[in-house]
């Protein structure tokens, strides 16, 4: 589990409105495999950002994940391409990115509705800069 020192700033852009989050970044196969498993809570302004080495179709699941999540599937520049809302804790049902994506942002369930997010909105993070 990452410590507070491993957390990074991320900004969700919804139109002219910005929402700042503190996220743990995982970019290793081991980190992506364990993700938010066994966590009992996640703050409204926290999350986990999964970075992949290249754009690809991603399949996620909620095995051993105790809290419901919203998953935002992101292009290289942070544009939200697809979202899966209010996932079912402990489920082994596959959740597909539908498109080739560079990253996935997991936040607490209800965030998409609370912030009014939709495909085309953008996530800003140093690892999702244009041209990377």
C-alpha positions as CSV (number, residue, x, y, z in Angstrom):
1,X,0.0,0.0,0.0
2,X,1.4,3.4,-0.9
3,X,1.9,6.1,1.7
4,X,0.9,9.7,1.6
5,X,4.4,10.5,0.4
6,X,3.6,8.4,-2.7
7,X,0.5,10.5,-3.6
8,X,0.4,12.9,-6.5
9,X,-1.9,15.7,-7.5
10,X,-4.4,15.2,-10.3
11,X,-7.0,17.6,-11.6
12,X,-10.4,16.6,-13.2
13,X,-11.6,19.2,-15.6
14,X,-15.4,19.5,-16.2
15,X,-15.9,22.5,-18.5
16,X,-14.4,25.5,-16.7
17,X,-14.5,23.7,-13.3
18,X,-11.5,22.0,-11.8
19,X,-11.6,19.3,-9.1
20,X,-8.3,18.4,-7.4
21,X,-7.6,14.9,-6.3
22,X,-4.7,13.1,-4.6
23,X,-3.9,9.9,-6.3
24,X,-1.6,6.9,-6.0
25,X,0.0,6.2,-9.3
26,X,0.7,2.5,-10.3
27,X,2.6,1.7,-13.4
28,X,4.0,-1.8,-12.7
29,X,2.2,-5.1,-13.5
30,X,2.3,-6.0,-9.7
31,X,0.8,-2.6,-8.7
32,X,-1.9,-2.8,-11.4
33,X,-2.8,-6.4,-10.3
34,X,-3.4,-5.4,-6.6
35,X,-4.8,-1.9,-7.2
36,X,-7.3,-0.9,-4.5
37,X,-7.9,-4.5,-3.3
38,X,-8.7,-4.9,0.4
39,X,-9.1,-1.2,1.1
40,X,-12.0,-0.4,3.3
41,X,-12.4,3.3,2.4
42,X,-11.4,5.9,-0.2
43,X,-11.8,9.6,0.3
44,X,-14.0,11.6,-2.0
45,X,-10.9,13.5,-3.3
46,X,-8.6,10.5,-3.6
47,X,-8.1,7.8,-6.2
48,X,-5.7,5.5,-8.0
49,X,-4.2,6.1,-11.4
50,X,-3.2,3.1,-13.4
51,X,-0.7,3.9,-16.2
52,X,0.0,1.4,-19.0
53,X,3.1,1.3,-21.2
54,X,1.0,1.8,-24.4
55,X,-2.6,2.3,-25.4
56,X,-4.5,-1.0,-25.2
57,X,-7.9,-2.4,-24.4
58,X,-8.1,-2.9,-20.6
59,X,-10.1,-5.4,-18.6
60,X,-10.7,-4.7,-14.9
61,X,-12.6,-6.5,-12.2
62,X,-13.5,-5.9,-8.6
63,X,-12.2,-9.2,-7.1
64,X,-11.1,-8.5,-3.5
65,X,-12.1,-4.9,-3.8
66,X,-14.3,-4.0,-0.9
67,X,-15.6,-0.5,-2.0
68,X,-17.6,0.4,-5.0
69,X,-15.7,2.5,-7.6
70,X,-16.2,4.7,-10.6
71,X,-13.6,3.9,-13.3
72,X,-12.5,6.5,-15.9
73,X,-10.8,5.2,-18.9
74,X,-8.3,7.7,-20.3
75,X,-6.6,8.5,-23.6
76,X,-2.9,9.6,-23.6
77,X,-3.8,13.2,-23.1
78,X,-6.2,12.5,-20.2
79,X,-9.4,12.7,-22.2
80,X,-12.1,10.5,-20.7
81,X,-13.1,8.0,-23.3
82,X,-15.4,5.8,-21.3
83,X,-16.6,5.4,-17.7
84,X,-17.9,2.5,-15.6
85,X,-19.9,3.7,-12.7
86,X,-20.8,2.2,-9.3
87,X,-18.9,-1.1,-9.8
88,X,-20.0,-4.0,-7.7
89,X,-17.6,-4.8,-4.8
90,X,-16.0,-8.3,-4.9
91,X,-17.4,-9.1,-8.4
92,X,-15.3,-11.0,-10.9
93,X,-17.4,-9.6,-13.8
94,X,-15.1,-8.1,-16.5
95,X,-15.3,-4.3,-16.8
96,X,-14.0,-3.3,-20.3
97,X,-12.4,0.0,-21.3
98,X,-14.2,-0.5,-24.7
99,X,-11.5,1.5,-26.4
100,X,-7.7,1.4,-26.4
101,X,-6.6,3.6,-23.4
102,X,-3.4,4.7,-21.8
103,X,-4.7,5.0,-18.2
104,X,-7.5,4.2,-15.8
105,X,-8.5,6.4,-12.9
106,X,-10.4,4.7,-10.1
107,X,-12.3,7.0,-7.7
108,X,-15.0,6.3,-5.1
109,X,-18.4,5.4,-6.5
110,X,-20.7,8.4,-7.2
111,X,-17.9,10.7,-8.2
112,X,-19.0,10.7,-11.9
113,X,-22.5,11.8,-10.9
114,X,-21.4,14.2,-8.1
115,X,-19.0,16.1,-10.5
116,X,-21.2,15.7,-13.6
117,X,-18.4,14.0,-15.6
118,X,-18.9,12.7,-19.1
119,X,-16.8,11.4,-22.0
120,X,-14.7,14.2,-23.4
121,X,-13.9,15.7,-20.0
122,X,-10.2,15.7,-19.1
123,X,-7.9,14.5,-16.4
124,X,-4.7,16.5,-15.9
125,X,-1.7,14.7,-14.5
126,X,2.1,15.0,-15.3
127,X,2.1,11.4,-16.7
128,X,-0.8,12.2,-19.1
129,X,0.7,15.3,-20.8
130,X,0.1,15.9,-24.5
131,X,2.8,14.3,-26.7
132,X,3.7,11.6,-24.2
